[in-house]
Amino acid sequence: MAELANLALSEHEVAHMAQDMSSILTYINKLNELDTSGVEPMAQVLFEQDETATLRVDEVRPPLANSDAVGSAPVTSAGYFKVPKVIER
């Protein structure tokens, strides 16, 4: 996983992460033992009542112009943000 995340870890850190991952997987296996046959599947945990709603009401708004979106960026090119390269192998 560290390699996929492009992390450079010491042997001590690798051993510690492996132990942590093992603990997490053990806990997930324990959760899998629970009987959830009577529980309705959920896509998200939101309340529909107005006083407890967790999202704002959708409002139609005009889109942000590209020039406004990149207008305060330090470096742009052809209407896009330019950022330094951070992923190298």
N, C-alpha and C positions, 0 to 999 in steps of 0.2 A: 504494500500500500504506500509506503514511503516513497518508493521509486515512481509510482503513478502520480503522486502528489509533488514530485520533483523536490523531495526533502533530502537533505544530507544529514543523516543521523549517526551518532556514535554507536558502538556496539552496546554500550550501557543503555542508551536511549531505545535502541531496537528491542532489547530484552524487556525493558519497562513497557514499551508499547505493545509487545506481544502478550505480556501478562494482562495488560488492560483490555486488549481485544478479547482475550480468552474469558475474562470476567464478564464482559459485555455479552458475548455469545452464550455463556452459561446462563445469564439472566434472561436472555431472549428465549432460550429453551425452556426455562421455568415458566415464563409467560405463556408459551405455547401449550403448556399442560392445562391451562384454564379452560373451562367449558364456556364457550361463547356462542353456543348454538342458538340461544334465545335472544341474542343481541342483534339489532338491526344494523346492517352496514351503513357507514356514514362517509360522505365525501368530504365534509368539513364540519367543524363544530361552531355553529352560529345560531344565534337566537333570532326568531322572526318577529318577536314583539318589539314595538317601537321603543319602549323604555329600556329594553335590554339589548337592542340591536348593536352588533359589533362592527358594522360597516356603515358608511355614510350613504345617503341616497344618491343614485347615479344622476348626474346632470349632463346634458349635452352641452359641450363647449367647443369653440373653434380650436383646431389643432395649433400647436406651437409652430411658428414659422422656423424653418431651418436656420435662417440667419440669427434669430433670437436664441435658438438652442445652443449654437456654437459661438455666439457673439462674445461671450466673456471667457472663452477657453484660451489658454496661453498659446496653443499652437493648433492650427487647423489646416486642412488641405482638401480642396474640392468639396467643401461642405461637410466634412467629417472631422471628428476629434482626432488629433494625432497624439499618441502616447508612446513612451519609450518601450522598447521590446523588453519583456520580463521573463519570457520562457525561452530557455536555451538548453540544448542537450549536448 
